[in-house]
Amino acid sequence: REIAPEVPFLVPGVGAQGGDAEATLRAGRQHGVDAFSGVLFHATRSLLPTAKDAGRDVVEVIRAKTDVLCAQLRAAGAAA
C-alpha cells in the first residue's frame, strides 16, 4: 500500500485455495477507507459446481456458494 495507495489489488487464492481473507483485507485496505476498498477477490473455482452438486440447478448452486463466500468475506472484513 505504501507504493500504490490508490491502486486496486486483484486477490486470487481466497476460497477453494484457502487464502486468508482477513489478513488480505488488513494488508490490502486503502488507508482511511473500509476494509473492502481497493481489494477485488477472485474465487471462481470455489463457486463452480462439483460432483457433489450433481442434479442441482447450476444457478442455485453458484448462488448458494456465493452467499457463503460473501458471508465469510463480510466476517473477515469486520475482523480486519
Secondary structure by P-SEA (a helix, b strand, c coil): ccccccccccccccccccccaaaaaaacccccccccccbbbbcccccccccccccccaaaaaaaaaaaaaaaaaaaaaac
